Amino acid sequence: MSALFYAIYVTNSKKRKGQLMKEGLLIMSTREINRAGILKQVKDKKITQVVAAKTMNLSDRQLRRLMVEYRINGVTGIVHSSRGRPSNHQISQQLKDQVIELVRIKYPDFGPTFASEKLAQLDGLVIGHETLRKLMITAGIWHHKKRKPIHRTRRERRACYGDMEQFDGCQHDWFEGRLANKTKVTLLASRDDATNMVRAQFVSYEGTIPVMAYWRDYIKTYGKPQNIYLDRHSTYKVNSDSALDDDAMLSQFERAMKQ
């Protein structure tokens, strides 16, 4: 049902099934206004009940019930009967006052979630943490804390081809079980940061020898890139801090790239 409501003037002001109506004014939703127009056409015999039911996406029984209400009460017959009534799940004011009083006395420095847990455990009062949060804000016990925005800076792409190649490998069942000896192979792929050009190659595993062979073929075909951006895979990085000098901190692949 649309949240946009319209006001329709009616000639007779009355209460029906607890419906709240101001004098000379009936509050209706957009869907109820549309239904009123369709039901009027049925009453005037401009369209059939079958067509009206399909238009409103209702069953024949639902349409007949609405027509009975419309003929007896007019447009007020199709207004939802719970309009203007308090919710059946509404918390009583007495419980609200009791909860706020306990929070002031026993849990003044607690957050809404923790306070609702303690109210249920120690005081036997079950109330949702979101409901309690609103009550605490209204009572001035809790103040909404705005989260600081996370500052992120977008890195600009490199200016020209070959400045930086992003490189990674991924083991997956790329051939969906159609290989005779094994199901999973590794796809090595590099992407140029400036142009987005991608080069890829299937290998048996992501190790030093296949990776070096990949870059040997790359350099023969495209030339030497200025930088290669890698993850922390053991083929590319020495992840141990026990090495004594800088050279020992380089993997075989890093040492070859440095040379």
Contacts in CASP RR format, 6 or more apart in sequence:
PFRMAT RR
TARGET T0000
AUTHOR 0000-0000-0000
METHOD contacts of the structure
MODEL  1
MSALFYAIYVTNSKKRKGQLMKEGLLIMSTREINRAGILKQVKDKKITQV
VAAKTMNLSDRQLRRLMVEYRINGVTGIVHSSRGRPSNHQISQQLKDQVI
ELVRIKYPDFGPTFASEKLAQLDGLVIGHETLRKLMITAGIWHHKKRKPI
HRTRRERRACYGDMEQFDGCQHDWFEGRLANKTKVTLLASRDDATNMVRA
QFVSYEGTIPVMAYWRDYIKTYGKPQNIYLDRHSTYKVNSDSALDDDAML
SQFERAMKQ
1 29 0 8 1.000
1 30 0 8 1.000
1 31 0 8 1.000
2 29 0 8 1.000
2 30 0 8 1.000
2 31 0 8 1.000
4 29 0 8 1.000
4 30 0 8 1.000
5 27 0 8 1.000
5 28 0 8 1.000
5 29 0 8 1.000
5 30 0 8 1.000
6 27 0 8 1.000
6 28 0 8 1.000
6 29 0 8 1.000
6 30 0 8 1.000
6 33 0 8 1.000
7 25 0 8 1.000
7 26 0 8 1.000
7 27 0 8 1.000
7 28 0 8 1.000
8 25 0 8 1.000
8 26 0 8 1.000
8 28 0 8 1.000
8 33 0 8 1.000
8 75 0 8 1.000
9 24 0 8 1.000
9 25 0 8 1.000
9 26 0 8 1.000
10 21 0 8 1.000
10 24 0 8 1.000
10 25 0 8 1.000
10 26 0 8 1.000
10 75 0 8 1.000
10 76 0 8 1.000
11 24 0 8 1.000
13 21 0 8 1.000
13 22 0 8 1.000
13 23 0 8 1.000
13 24 0 8 1.000
13 25 0 8 1.000
14 21 0 8 1.000
14 76 0 8 1.000
15 21 0 8 1.000
16 73 0 8 1.000
16 76 0 8 1.000
16 77 0 8 1.000
16 79 0 8 1.000
16 81 0 8 1.000
17 81 0 8 1.000
18 81 0 8 1.000
18 84 0 8 1.000
18 85 0 8 1.000
19 76 0 8 1.000
19 79 0 8 1.000
19 81 0 8 1.000
19 83 0 8 1.000
19 84 0 8 1.000
20 83 0 8 1.000
20 84 0 8 1.000
20 85 0 8 1.000
21 27 0 8 1.000
21 76 0 8 1.000
26 75 0 8 1.000
26 76 0 8 1.000
26 79 0 8 1.000
27 79 0 8 1.000
27 83 0 8 1.000
28 36 0 8 1.000
28 75 0 8 1.000
28 79 0 8 1.000
29 80 0 8 1.000
32 78 0 8 1.000
32 79 0 8 1.000
32 80 0 8 1.000
34 56 0 8 1.000
35 56 0 8 1.000
35 66 0 8 1.000
35 78 0 8 1.000
36 70 0 8 1.000
36 75 0 8 1.000
36 78 0 8 1.000
38 47 0 8 1.000
38 52 0 8 1.000
38 55 0 8 1.000
38 56 0 8 1.000
39 52 0 8 1.000
39 66 0 8 1.000
39 67 0 8 1.000
39 70 0 8 1.000
39 78 0 8 1.000
40 70 0 8 1.000
41 47 0 8 1.000
41 52 0 8 1.000
42 48 0 8 1.000
42 49 0 8 1.000
42 52 0 8 1.000
42 67 0 8 1.000
43 67 0 8 1.000
43 70 0 8 1.000
43 71 0 8 1.000
47 55 0 8 1.000
49 60 0 8 1.000
49 63 0 8 1.000
49 64 0 8 1.000
49 67 0 8 1.000
50 60 0 8 1.000
52 63 0 8 1.000
53 59 0 8 1.000
53 60 0 8 1.000
53 62 0 8 1.000
53 63 0 8 1.000
56 63 0 8 1.000
58 66 0 8 1.000
66 78 0 8 1.000
69 77 0 8 1.000
69 78 0 8 1.000
70 77 0 8 1.000
70 78 0 8 1.000
91 127 0 8 1.000
91 131 0 8 1.000
95 125 0 8 1.000
95 127 0 8 1.000
96 135 0 8 1.000
98 125 0 8 1.000
99 119 0 8 1.000
99 125 0 8 1.000
99 127 0 8 1.000
99 132 0 8 1.000
99 135 0 8 1.000
100 135 0 8 1.000
100 136 0 8 1.000
100 139 0 8 1.000
100 141 0 8 1.000
102 119 0 8 1.000
102 123 0 8 1.000
102 125 0 8 1.000
103 110 0 8 1.000
103 115 0 8 1.000
103 119 0 8 1.000
103 132 0 8 1.000
103 136 0 8 1.000
103 139 0 8 1.000
103 141 0 8 1.000
104 139 0 8 1.000
104 141 0 8 1.000
106 118 0 8 1.000
106 122 0 8 1.000
106 123 0 8 1.000
107 114 0 8 1.000
107 115 0 8 1.000
107 118 0 8 1.000
107 119 0 8 1.000
108 141 0 8 1.000
110 118 0 8 1.000
111 136 0 8 1.000
111 142 0 8 1.000
112 129 0 8 1.000
112 130 0 8 1.000
112 132 0 8 1.000
112 133 0 8 1.000
112 136 0 8 1.000
112 142 0 8 1.000
113 129 0 8 1.000
115 129 0 8 1.000
115 132 0 8 1.000
115 136 0 8 1.000
116 127 0 8 1.000
116 128 0 8 1.000
116 129 0 8 1.000
116 132 0 8 1.000
117 129 0 8 1.000
119 125 0 8 1.000
119 126 0 8 1.000
119 127 0 8 1.000
119 132 0 8 1.000
120 126 0 8 1.000
120 127 0 8 1.000
133 142 0 8 1.000
136 142 0 8 1.000
137 143 0 8 1.000
137 144 0 8 1.000
157 193 0 8 1.000
157 194 0 8 1.000
158 164 0 8 1.000
158 193 0 8 1.000
158 194 0 8 1.000
159 194 0 8 1.000
160 194 0 8 1.000
161 192 0 8 1.000
161 194 0 8 1.000
161 195 0 8 1.000
161 197 0 8 1.000
162 192 0 8 1.000
162 193 0 8 1.000
162 194 0 8 1.000
162 222 0 8 1.000
162 225 0 8 1.000
162 226 0 8 1.000
163 193 0 8 1.000
163 194 0 8 1.000
163 225 0 8 1.000
163 226 0 8 1.000
163 227 0 8 1.000
164 192 0 8 1.000
164 193 0 8 1.000
164 194 0 8 1.000
164 225 0 8 1.000
164 226 0 8 1.000
164 227 0 8 1.000
164 228 0 8 1.000
164 229 0 8 1.000
165 190 0 8 1.000
165 191 0 8 1.000
165 192 0 8 1.000
165 193 0 8 1.000
165 225 0 8 1.000
165 227 0 8 1.000
165 228 0 8 1.000
165 229 0 8 1.000
166 190 0 8 1.000
166 191 0 8 1.000
166 192 0 8 1.000
166 193 0 8 1.000
166 229 0 8 1.000
167 188 0 8 1.000
167 189 0 8 1.000
167 190 0 8 1.000
167 191 0 8 1.000
167 228 0 8 1.000
167 229 0 8 1.000
167 230 0 8 1.000
168 188 0 8 1.000
168 189 0 8 1.000
168 230 0 8 1.000
168 231 0 8 1.000
169 186 0 8 1.000
169 187 0 8 1.000
169 188 0 8 1.000
169 189 0 8 1.000
169 206 0 8 1.000
169 233 0 8 1.000
170 186 0 8 1.000
170 187 0 8 1.000
170 189 0 8 1.000
171 184 0 8 1.000
171 185 0 8 1.000
171 186 0 8 1.000
171 187 0 8 1.000
171 205 0 8 1.000
171 206 0 8 1.000
172 184 0 8 1.000
172 185 0 8 1.000
172 187 0 8 1.000
173 183 0 8 1.000
173 184 0 8 1.000
174 184 0 8 1.000
174 185 0 8 1.000
174 187 0 8 1.000
174 202 0 8 1.000
175 183 0 8 1.000
175 185 0 8 1.000
177 183 0 8 1.000
179 185 0 8 1.000
182 204 0 8 1.000
185 202 0 8 1.000
185 203 0 8 1.000
185 204 0 8 1.000
186 202 0 8 1.000
186 203 0 8 1.000
186 204 0 8 1.000
186 205 0 8 1.000
186 206 0 8 1.000
186 210 0 8 1.000
187 200 0 8 1.000
187 201 0 8 1.000
187 202 0 8 1.000
187 203 0 8 1.000
188 200 0 8 1.000
188 201 0 8 1.000
188 202 0 8 1.000
188 203 0 8 1.000
188 206 0 8 1.000
188 210 0 8 1.000
188 211 0 8 1.000
188 214 0 8 1.000
189 198 0 8 1.000
189 199 0 8 1.000
189 200 0 8 1.000
189 201 0 8 1.000
190 198 0 8 1.000
190 199 0 8 1.000
190 200 0 8 1.000
190 214 0 8 1.000
190 218 0 8 1.000
190 228 0 8 1.000
191 197 0 8 1.000
191 198 0 8 1.000
192 198 0 8 1.000
193 229 0 8 1.000
199 218 0 8 1.000
199 222 0 8 1.000
201 214 0 8 1.000
201 217 0 8 1.000
203 210 0 8 1.000
203 213 0 8 1.000
203 214 0 8 1.000
204 210 0 8 1.000
206 233 0 8 1.000
206 235 0 8 1.000
207 235 0 8 1.000
208 235 0 8 1.000
208 251 0 8 1.000
208 252 0 8 1.000
208 253 0 8 1.000
211 235 0 8 1.000
211 236 0 8 1.000
211 253 0 8 1.000
212 252 0 8 1.000
212 253 0 8 1.000
212 256 0 8 1.000
215 228 0 8 1.000
215 257 0 8 1.000
218 225 0 8 1.000
228 257 0 8 1.000
230 236 0 8 1.000
230 237 0 8 1.000
231 237 0 8 1.000
232 239 0 8 1.000
234 251 0 8 1.000
235 251 0 8 1.000
235 253 0 8 1.000
236 251 0 8 1.000
236 253 0 8 1.000
236 254 0 8 1.000
237 251 0 8 1.000
237 254 0 8 1.000
238 248 0 8 1.000
238 249 0 8 1.000
238 250 0 8 1.000
238 251 0 8 1.000
238 254 0 8 1.000
243 249 0 8 1.000
247 255 0 8 1.000
250 258 0 8 1.000
END
